[in-house]
Structures are given as C-alpha cells and as structure tokens.
C-alpha cells in the first residue's frame, strides 16, 4: 500500500494560475496584431489562439509567416511574461498557502509558450513573492506533449494514493489526463476554453468546473481542508 498519507495537487500555469490571455494580447499588440476578445479566443484551436481569430487571421497571418517575426513575437511574449504578466486574483495566496500546508505536495506540470520556461516562470512567480524552488516539482512540456505520463510519474514518485491526488487545468486535455491518471480533476473555464466548450463539446461535468479564480480557490481549499 502507499507509504505517504499526503495529498498531491498538480497545477497547470497558463490559463489556470496565469492570466495568459492578457499577456498574449500585450505581446501581439506590440507587433501590431490583434487576438480579439477572450470569448472568441477561447473558441479557437491552438493555431488560431496564437495568430489571432477569424476576423484578425488574414492580416496576422501575413505578419506571422516570417521566421524573424515569429522569433520577435516569442521574444516579446517571453519579456511580457517575465516583467508584466500577472497571476489571477487570489492565485498567489493559494500557492503560498499550499506550500506552507503540512501534508500537501504541490507543483506544476504545464505547457508554456516562451523561451526558457522554467526561468521565465520563476521570474513571473517571484514578482508575486513565490519561489518556485519551494514547489515539490516543476515540469514544463512542449505544446504537443500530453500530461498523462507526468501526472502518473509524479504521483508514483511521491507514492501518493490516487484518491488523495488532484490535477488543475483549463483545457479538456487536462481533464482527460487527470482521469486517465486516476486522479481528481479541477477544471476552470476562465482560461483557454470556455464553459460552453468544456461542457457541450467535451462533456465535462459542470460539478468540476470553476467559472472564476475565486471559486476555484475555494474549491481547492475546501478539498484540502484549508481555511477559506
């Protein structure tokens, strides 16, 4: 049986903890590109998320095709993450409290579009008084790679009962990976995928979806018997 009685909670970063939409919007605007509003942003596939929506697509595509422009855009996005990007309201307090809570192992398994993700995220979180070196683990994945293997590996390495483990994310792939790993999913609808897309297209039950960061924080705290 399991040697640890700890709880495990795994976070996605972009769209769950980090207001990635605002950061991407700032970076694109710097290069004269418009990604549109959050509602349309949430409806697009990954390609459209990073080069703009249907209305913005022709102009953005022409600007984005060159390798030099793509590099410059990635450079700008990295700088925005390091110097301007913000965590959603209440997320810094939640992460700090989880780090300080005995019997809770906390870390991140995340995909992030920037240079040197660990360094970039370290600087972003440091601006919110969080040292990510205090996390129990940190894995940054390429965009094409799924999280399932990492969820299983982290849980097995820490020898934690799947019934005491949670994974948090903002996309249907996060939900599917959590279920496949045998752990409980927390899904949010304020990030890269909307409530309608999560429920109607992918059949994710409303009971596991948080519509805003405040609700998400309360659900996590309640599940781990932490003060609200």
LOBALO-208717 format. One record per atom (N, C-alpha, C, O): atom name; x, y, z. Coordinates in steps of 0.05 Angstrom, whole numbers. Example, Ala and Ser with C-alpha at 12.3 -4.5 7.8 and 13.67 -1.06 7.14 Angstrom:
   atom     east    north       up
      N      264     -114      156
     CA      246      -90      156
      C      264      -66      156
      O      285      -66      169
      N      257      -45      142
     CA      273      -21      143
      C      258        1      157
      O      268       23      161
This chain:
   atom     east    north       up
      N       17      -24        0
     CA        0        0        0
      C       18       25        0
      O       42       23        1
      N        5       48       -1
     CA       20       73       -3
      C       34       81       23
      O       23       78       44
      N       59       90       20
     CA       75       98       43
      C       68      126       53
      O       72      132       76
      N       57      143       35
     CA       51      170       42
      C       21      174       47
      O        5      163       33
      N       15      190       67
     CA      -12      199       72
      C      -17      228       62
      O      -38      239       67
      N        2      238       47
     CA        0      266       37
      C      -21      268       15
      O      -28      248        2
      N      -31      292       11
     CA      -46      299      -12
      C      -27      310      -34
      O       -5      320      -28
      N      -35      307      -59
     CA      -20      317      -81
      C      -37      335      -98
      O      -60      328     -104
      N      -27      359     -105
     CA      -42      376     -123
      C      -23      386     -145
      O       -2      398     -139
      N      -31      383     -170
     CA      -15      389     -193
      C      -29      412     -208
      O      -53      410     -215
      N      -14      434     -214
     CA      -25      457     -227
      C      -15      460     -255
      O        8      455     -261
      N      -33      468     -273
     CA      -26      480     -299
      C      -20      509     -293
      O      -31      521     -274
      N       -4      522     -310
     CA        3      550     -305
      C      -15      569     -323
      O      -32      583     -312
      N      -10      568     -349
     CA      -24      587     -367
      C      -54      581     -367
      O      -63      559     -372
      N      -70      602     -361
     CA      -99      600     -362
      C     -111      589     -337
      O     -136      590     -334
      N      -95      578     -319
     CA     -105      568     -293
      C      -95      586     -270
      O     -111      596     -254
      N      -69      589     -269
     CA      -57      607     -250
      C      -50      634     -262
      O      -53      655     -249
      N      -40      634     -287
     CA      -31      658     -300
      C      -51      669     -320
      O      -64      653     -335
      N      -56      695     -320
     CA      -73      708     -339
      C      -59      709     -366
      O      -48      730     -374
      N      -58      686     -380
     CA      -43      684     -405
      C      -55      700     -427
      O      -41      711     -444
      N      -82      702     -427
     CA      -95      718     -449
      C      -85      746     -449
      O      -78      757     -470
      N      -84      759     -426
     CA      -74      787     -425
      C      -45      789     -433
      O      -38      808     -447
      N      -29      770     -425
     CA       -1      771     -433
      C        3      768     -463
      O       18      782     -475
      N      -12      749     -475
     CA      -10      745     -504
      C      -21      769     -519
      O      -10      777     -539
      N      -42      781     -508
     CA      -54      805     -520
      C      -34      827     -521
      O      -32      841     -541
      N      -19      831     -499
     CA        1      853     -498
      C       23      847     -518
      O       32      865     -533
      N       32      823     -520
     CA       54      816     -538
      C       46      819     -567
      O       61      830     -583
      N       22      810     -574
     CA       13      813     -602
      C        9      842     -609
      O       16      851     -631
      N       -2      858     -590
     CA       -7      886     -596
      C       19      901     -601
      O       20      919     -617
      N       40      892     -588
     CA       67      905     -592
      C       76      901     -621
      O       91      918     -631
      N       67      880     -634
     CA       74      875     -662
      C       52      882     -681
      O       52      874     -704
      N       32      898     -672
     CA       11      907     -689
      C      -10      886     -696
      O      -23      888     -716
      N      -12      865     -679
     CA      -31      844     -684
      C      -53      844     -662
      O      -48      851     -640
      N      -77      835     -670
     CA     -100      835     -652
      C     -110      807     -649
      O     -117      794     -669
      N     -112      797     -624
     CA     -122      770     -620
      C     -152      769     -614
      O     -163      748     -609
      N     -164      793     -613
     CA     -193      793     -608
      C     -199      791     -578
      O     -181      793     -562
      N     -225      787     -572
     CA     -232      786     -544
      C     -230      758     -533
      O     -226      739     -547
      N     -234      755     -506
     CA     -230      730     -493
      C     -250      709     -502
      O     -243      686     -505
      N     -275      717     -507
     CA     -295      698     -515
      C     -288      684     -541
      O     -291      660     -543
      N     -279      699     -561
     CA     -271      687     -586
      C     -245      672     -584
      O     -240      651     -596
      N     -227      683     -568
     CA     -201      670     -563
      C     -205      642     -552
      O     -191      623     -560
      N     -225      638     -534
     CA     -229      612     -522
      C     -240      591     -541
      O     -239      567     -536
      N     -252      600     -564
     CA     -264      582     -582
      C     -245      570     -603
      O     -252      551     -617
      N     -221      582     -604
     CA     -203      574     -626
      C     -186      550     -618
      O     -182      544     -595
      N     -176      536     -639
     CA     -156      516     -634
      C     -129      530     -629
      O     -127      555     -633
      N     -109      515     -622
     CA      -83      527     -614
      C      -72      545     -635
      O      -61      567     -629
      N      -73      538     -661
     CA      -62      554     -682
      C      -75      582     -682
      O      -61      602     -683
      N     -101      583     -679
     CA     -115      608     -680
      C     -110      625     -655
      O     -111      649     -656
      N     -106      611     -633
     CA     -101      626     -608
      C      -76      643     -610
      O      -76      665     -599
      N      -56      633     -624
     CA      -31      647     -624
      C      -26      665     -649
      O       -5      678     -650
      N      -44      664     -668
     CA      -41      682     -691
      C      -67      698     -696
      O      -70      710     -717
      N      -85      697     -677
     CA     -110      713     -679
      C     -133      697     -690
      O     -130      675     -700
      N     -157      709     -687
     CA     -181      695     -694
      C     -189      698     -723
      O     -173      709     -739
      N     -213      690     -730
     CA     -222      691     -758
      C     -221      719     -769
      O     -211      724     -791
      N     -231      738     -753
     CA     -231      766     -763
      C     -203      777     -766
      O     -198      793     -784
      N     -185      769     -748
     CA     -158      780     -748
      C     -139      764     -765
      O     -117      773     -772
      N     -147      740     -773
     CA     -129      720     -785
      C     -114      729     -810
      O      -89      726     -810
      N     -126      740     -831
     CA     -111      747     -855
      C      -88      766     -850
      O      -65      761     -860
      N      -93      787     -835
     CA      -71      807     -830
      C      -50      795     -812
      O      -26      798     -817
      N      -59      781     -792
     CA      -39      769     -773
      C      -23      748     -787
      O        1      746     -782
      N      -35      731     -804
     CA      -20      710     -817
      C        2      721     -834
      O       24      711     -834
      N       -4      742     -849
     CA       17      755     -866
      C       40      764     -849
      O       63      762     -858
      N       34      776     -826
     CA       56      786     -809
      C       71      763     -796
      O       95      765     -790
      N       57      741     -790
     CA       68      720     -773
      C       84      699     -788
      O       98      683     -776
      N       82      699     -815
     CA       94      677     -830
      C      124      676     -829
      O      136      655     -828
      N      137      700     -829
     CA      166      701     -830
      C      178      690     -804
      O      168      696     -782
      N      200      676     -806
     CA      214      665     -783
      C      223      688     -764
      O      222      685     -740
      N      233      710     -776
     CA      242      732     -760
      C      220      743     -743
      O      224      749     -719
      N      196      746     -755
     CA      173      757     -740
      C      165      738     -718
      O      158      746     -695
      N      165      712     -724
     CA      157      692     -704
      C      177      693     -680
      O      169      692     -657
      N      203      696     -686
     CA      222      698     -665
      C      218      723     -648
      O      220      722     -624
      N      213      745     -662
     CA      209      770     -648
      C      184      769     -630
      O      184      779     -607
      N      163      756     -640
     CA      139      753     -624
      C      144      736     -599
      O      134      743     -578
      N      159      714     -602
     CA      166      697     -580
      C      184      712     -560
      O      181      709     -536
      N      202      728     -570
     CA      219      744     -553
      C      202      763     -536
      O      206      766     -512
      N      183      776     -550
     CA      166      796     -536
      C      148      782     -515
      O      145      792     -493
      N      137      759     -523
     CA      120      745     -504
      C      136      736     -479
      O      125      737     -457
      N      160      727     -483
     CA      177      719     -461
      C      182      743     -442
      O      181      741     -418
      N      188      766     -454
     CA      193      790     -438
      C      168      799     -423
      O      170      807     -400
      N      145      797     -436
     CA      120      804     -422
      C      115      785     -399
      O      107      794     -377
      N      119      759     -402
     CA      116      741     -380
      C      135      747     -357
      O      127      746     -334
      N      159      755     -364
     CA      179      760     -343
      C      174      786     -328
      O      182      788     -305
      N      162      806     -342
     CA      161      832     -330
      C      133      843     -325
      O      129      861     -308
      N      112      832     -339
     CA       86      844     -336
      C       64      824     -330
      O       44      832     -316
      N       66      800     -339
     CA       44      781     -335
      C       36      777     -306
      O       53      779     -288
      N       11      772     -301
     CA        0      771     -274
      C      -13      744     -269
      O      -24      731     -287
      N      -11      735     -244
     CA      -28      713     -235
      C      -56      723     -231
      O      -61      746     -225
      N      -76      706     -235
     CA     -103      713     -230
      C     -106      720     -200
      O      -91      710     -183
      N     -126      737     -194
     CA     -131      746     -167
      C     -134      722     -148
      O     -151      704     -153
      N     -119      722     -127
     CA     -121      701     -106
      C     -103      677     -111
      O     -100      661      -93
      N      -91      675     -135
     CA      -75      651     -140
      C      -48      651     -125
      O      -39      630     -116
      N      -36      675     -122
     CA      -11      676     -107
      C      -15      667      -79
      O        1      652      -68
      N      -36      677      -66
     CA      -42      669      -39
      C      -47      639      -36
      O      -39      626      -17
      N      -62      628      -56
     CA      -68      600      -56
      C      -42      583      -57
      O      -38      565      -42
      N      -24      590      -76
     CA        0      575      -79
      C       18      577      -54
      O       29      557      -45
      N       20      601      -43
     CA       37      605      -19
      C       25      588        4
      O       40      576       19
      N       -1      588        7
     CA      -14      573       29
      C      -10      543       25
      O       -7      528       44
      N      -12      534        0
     CA       -8      505       -5
      C       21      497        1
      O       25      476       13
      N       40      514       -6
     CA       68      507        0
      C       72      505       30
      O       88      488       40
      N       58      522       45
     CA       61      523       75
      C       44      502       89
      O       46      499      114
      N       27      488       75
     CA        8      470       88
      C       21      442       92
      O       28      429       72
      N       24      432      116
     CA       35      405      121
      C       18      384      107
      O       -7      387      107
      N       30      364       96
     CA       16      342       85
      C        5      347       57
      O      -11      331       47
      N       13      369       44
     CA        5      374       17
      C       30      377        0
      O       48      393        6
      N       32      361      -21
     CA       53      363      -41
      C       42      378      -65
      O       22      370      -76
      N       56      399      -73
     CA       45      417      -94
      C       67      423     -115
      O       90      427     -108
      N       58      424     -140
     CA       77      430     -161
      C       62      437     -187
      O       38      439     -188
      N       78      440     -209
     CA       66      447     -235
      C       75      428     -256
      O       98      419     -258
      N       56      420     -274
     CA       61      407     -299
      C       47      424     -320
      O       22      424     -320
      N       62      438     -337
     CA       49      458     -353
      C       63      461     -380
      O       86      455     -383
      N       47      471     -399
     CA       58      479     -425
      C       58      509     -426
      O       39      522     -420
      N       81      520     -435
     CA       84      549     -435
      C       99      558     -460
      O      120      547     -466
      N       87      577     -475
     CA       99      586     -500
      C      118      609     -494
      O      109      632     -493
      N      143      604     -489
     CA      163      625     -484
      C      190      612     -485
      O      193      588     -486
      N      211      629     -484
     CA      238      620     -482
      C      243      611     -453
      O      233      623     -434
      N      259      590     -450
     CA      268      580     -423
      C      245      582     -403
      O      246      598     -385
      N      224      565     -406
     CA      200      567     -389
      C      205      567     -359
      O      193      583     -345
      N      224      551     -350
     CA      229      550     -321
      C      239      577     -311
      O      231      586     -289
      N      258      588     -326
     CA      269      614     -318
      C      248      636     -319
      O      245      652     -301
      N      232      635     -341
     CA      212      655     -345
      C      190      654     -323
      O      183      674     -312
      N      181      630     -318
     CA      160      626     -297
      C      171      633     -269
      O      157      643     -252
      N      197      626     -265
     CA      209      633     -240
      C      208      663     -235
      O      202      672     -212
      N      214      679     -255
     CA      214      708     -252
      C      185      718     -249
      O      180      737     -233
      N      167      706     -264
     CA      139      715     -261
      C      128      710     -233
      O      117      727     -220
      N      133      686     -222
     CA      123      679     -196
      C      138      695     -174
      O      126      701     -154
      N      163      700     -179
     CA      179      716     -159
      C      167      744     -156
      O      168      755     -134
      N      156      755     -177
     CA      143      781     -175
      C      118      780     -157
      O      107      801     -149
      N      108      756     -152
     CA       85      752     -134
      C       94      739     -108
      O       78      727      -94
      N      120      742     -101
     CA      131      732      -76
      C      128      702      -73
      O      123      692      -51
      N      132      688      -95
     CA      132      658      -94
      C      159      649     -106
      O      166      656     -129
      N      173      632      -91
     CA      197      620     -101
      C      190      592     -111
      O      184      574      -95
      N      190      588     -137
     CA      181      562     -147
      C      200      539     -140
      O      194      516     -144
      N      223      546     -130
     CA      241      525     -119
      C      229      512      -95
      O      238      490      -87
      N      210      524      -82
     CA      197      513      -59
      C      175      493      -67
      O      164      479      -50
      N      168      492      -93
     CA      149      472     -102
      C      162      444     -100
      O      187      442     -100
      N      146      424      -98
     CA      156      397      -96
      C      166      386     -124
      O      182      368     -125
      N      155      398     -145
     CA      164      391     -172
      C      155      412     -192
      O      137      428     -187
      N      168      413     -215
     CA      162      432     -236
      C      170      419     -263
      O      194      414     -267
      N      150      414     -280
     CA      156      403     -306
      C      143      421     -328
      O      119      425     -327
      N      160      430     -346
     CA      149      446     -369
      C      150      428     -394
      O      171      416     -400
      N      127      426     -408
     CA      124      408     -430
      C      123      423     -457
      O      114      446     -458
      N      133      410     -478
     CA      127      421     -505
      C       97      421     -510
      O       82      406     -499
      N       88      439     -528
     CA       59      442     -533
      C       46      416     -542
      O       23      411     -536
      N       61      399     -557
     CA       49      375     -568
      C       48      352     -548
      O       35      332     -553
      N       62      354     -526
     CA       64      332     -508
      C       41      331     -487
      O       33      352     -477
      N       31      307     -482
     CA        9      304     -463
      C       19      302     -434
      O       42      296     -430
      N        1      308     -415
     CA        9      309     -387
      C        7      282     -373
      O       17      279     -351
      N       -7      263     -384
     CA      -14      238     -370
      C       11      225     -358
      O       11      218     -335
      N       32      222     -374
     CA       57      209     -364
      C       68      223     -340
      O       76      211     -320
      N       67      250     -340
     CA       78      266     -318
      C       61      264     -293
      O       71      262     -271
      N       34      264     -297
     CA       16      261     -274
      C       22      234     -260
      O       25      233     -236
      N       24      213     -276
     CA       29      187     -264
      C       57      185     -251
      O       60      175     -229
      N       76      196     -264
     CA      104      195     -254
      C      107      210     -228
      O      119      200     -209
      N       95      234     -226
     CA       97      250     -201
      C       83      235     -179
      O       94      233     -157
      N       59      225     -184
     CA       44      211     -162
      C       59      186     -153
      O       61      181     -129
      N       70      171     -172
     CA       84      147     -165
      C      110      153     -150
      O      118      139     -131
      N      124      174     -159
     CA      149      181     -146
      C      145      189     -117
      O      161      183      -99
      N      122      203     -112
     CA      116      212      -85
      C      100      191      -69
      O       95      194      -45
      N       93      169      -83
     CA       79      146      -71
      C       53      155      -57
      O       48      149      -34
      N       37      169      -72
     CA       12      181      -62
      C      -12      166      -74
      O      -13      160      -97
      N      -31      160      -57
     CA      -56      147      -65
      C      -71      164      -85
      O      -74      188      -81
      N      -79      153     -108
     CA      -93      169     -128
      C     -118      183     -117
      O     -125      204     -126
      N     -130      171      -97
     CA     -154      183      -85
      C     -148      208      -70
      O     -166      223      -62
      N     -122      213      -64
     CA     -114      237      -50
      C     -100      257      -68
      O      -85      275      -59
      N     -103      253      -94
     CA      -89      269     -114
      C     -108      285     -131
      O     -130      277     -137
      N      -99      309     -139
     CA     -115      328     -155
      C      -98      340     -177
      O      -74      344     -174
      N     -111      346     -200
     CA      -97      360     -222
      C     -115      383     -231
      O     -139      379     -234
      N     -103      406     -235
     CA     -118      430     -242
      C     -110      440     -269
      O      -87      443     -275
      N     -130      447     -286
     CA     -124      457     -312
      C     -148      472     -325
      O     -169      474     -313
      N     -143      482     -349
     CA     -164      499     -362
      C     -171      488     -390
      O     -185      502     -405
      N     -163      463     -397
     CA     -169      452     -423
      C     -179      423     -420
      O     -174      410     -400
      N     -194      414     -440
     CA     -205      387     -439
      C     -183      366     -438
      O     -187      345     -426
      N     -160      372     -449
     CA     -138      353     -447
      C     -128      350     -418
      O     -120      328     -411
      N     -130      371     -402
     CA     -122      369     -374
      C     -142      350     -359
      O     -133      334     -343
      N     -167      353     -366
     CA     -188      336     -353
      C     -183      307     -361
      O     -183      289     -343
      N     -179      301     -387
     CA     -175      274     -396
      C     -150      262     -383
      O     -150      238     -376
      N     -128      277     -381
     CA     -103      267     -370
      C     -107      260     -340
      O      -97      240     -331
      N     -122      277     -326
     CA     -126      272     -297
      C     -142      246     -294
      O     -135      229     -277
      N     -164      242     -309
     CA     -180      218     -307
      C     -163      193     -314
      O     -165      173     -300
      N     -147      195     -335
     CA     -131      173     -344
      C     -110      165     -323
      O     -102      142     -321
      N     -102      185     -307
     CA      -82      180     -286
      C      -95      171     -260
      O      -82      165     -240
      N     -122      171     -259
     CA     -137      162     -236
      C     -138      182     -214
      O     -143      175     -191
      N     -135      208     -221
     CA     -136      229     -201
      C     -159      248     -206
      O     -169      250     -229
      N     -166      264     -186
     CA     -190      281     -188
      C     -183      307     -203
      O     -163      320     -198
      N     -200      315     -223
     CA     -194      339     -238
      C     -208      364     -226
      O     -231      362     -218
      N     -194      386     -226
     CA     -205      412     -222
      C     -202      427     -249
      O     -179      431     -258
      N     -224      436     -261
     CA     -222      449     -287
      C     -234      477     -284
      O     -254      481     -270
      N     -221      497     -297
     CA     -231      524     -296
      C     -239      533     -324
      O     -229      523     -344
      N     -259      551     -326
     CA     -270      560     -351
      C     -263      589     -357
      O     -276      601     -375
      N     -244      600     -343
     CA     -236      628     -348
      C     -210      630     -363
      O     -199      652     -368
      N     -199      607     -372
     CA     -173      606     -386
      C     -176      603     -415
      O     -189      619     -429
      N     -164      581     -426
     CA     -163      578     -456
      C     -188      565     -467
      O     -192      566     -492
      N     -205      553     -451
     CA     -230      541     -461
      C     -254      550     -444
      O     -252      551     -420
      N     -275      557     -458
     CA     -299      568     -444
      C     -316      546     -432
      O     -312      522     -437
      N     -334      554     -415
     CA     -352      535     -401
      C     -368      520     -422
      O     -372      496     -420
      N     -378      534     -443
     CA     -394      521     -463
      C     -378      500     -478
      O     -388      478     -484
      N     -353      507     -485
     CA     -336      487     -500
      C     -330      463     -482
      O     -331      441     -492
      N     -323      468     -457
     CA     -316      446     -439
      C     -340      427     -435
      O     -336      403     -435
      N     -364      438     -431
     CA     -387      422     -425
      C     -400      410     -450
      O     -405      386     -451
      N     -406      427     -469
     CA     -422      418     -493
      C     -405      402     -512
      O     -414      382     -522
      N     -381      410     -517
     CA     -364      396     -537
      C     -351      372     -525
      O     -348      351     -538
      N     -342      374     -500
     CA     -326      352     -488
      C     -339      337     -465
      O     -328      318     -454
      N     -363      346     -458
     CA     -379      331     -438
      C     -368      331     -410
      O     -373      313     -395
      N     -352      352     -404
     CA     -341      354     -377
      C     -363      363     -357
      O     -376      383     -363
      N     -367      349     -335
     CA     -389      356     -317
      C     -385      383     -304
      O     -362      390     -297
      N     -406      398     -302
     CA     -405      425     -290
      C     -394      424     -262
      O     -382      444     -252
      N     -398      402     -248
     CA     -390      400     -220
      C     -360      403     -215
      O     -352      410     -193
      N     -344      398     -236
     CA     -315      400     -232
      C     -304      426     -245
      O     -280      430     -245
      N     -322      443     -255
     CA     -313      467     -269
      C     -317      492     -252
      O     -339      496     -241
      N     -296      508     -249
     CA     -298      533     -234
      C     -299      556     -254
      O     -282      558     -272
      N     -319      574     -251
     CA     -322      596     -271
      C     -304      620     -266
      O     -301      636     -284
      N     -291      621     -243
     CA     -274      644     -237
      C     -253      636     -217
      O     -256      616     -203
      N     -231      651     -214
     CA     -209      644     -196
      C     -218      642     -167
      O     -207      625     -152
      N     -237      659     -159
     CA     -246      658     -131
      C     -259      631     -124
      O     -253      619     -103
      N     -277      622     -142
     CA     -290      596     -138
      C     -270      573     -138
      O     -271      555     -122
      N     -251      575     -157
     CA     -230      554     -159
      C     -214      552     -133
      O     -210      530     -123
      N     -206      575     -123
     CA     -190      575      -98
      C     -206      563      -75
      O     -195      547      -60
      N     -231      570      -73
     CA     -248      560      -51
      C     -251      530      -53
      O     -251      515      -33
      N     -254      520      -78
     CA     -258      491      -82
      C     -233      475      -74
      O     -234      454      -62
      N     -210      486      -82
     CA     -185      473      -75
      C     -181      473      -45
      O     -174      453      -33
      N     -185      496      -32
     CA     -182      498       -3
      C     -201      479       11
      O     -193      466       31
      N     -226      478        2
     CA     -245      460       16
      C     -237      431       13
      O     -238      416       32
      N     -228      423      -11
     CA     -220      396      -16
      C     -196      387        2
      O     -194      364        9
      N     -179      406        8
     CA     -155      400       25
      C     -158      409       53
      O     -139      410       68
      N     -183      416       61
     CA     -190      424       89
      C     -172      447       98
      O     -163      447      121
      N     -168      466       80
     CA     -153      490       86
      C     -172      513       93
      O     -195      513       84
      N     -163      533      109
     CA     -180      556      114
      C     -188      570       89
      O     -172      574       71
      N     -213      578       87
     CA     -223      593       64
      C     -215      623       66
      O     -222      638       49
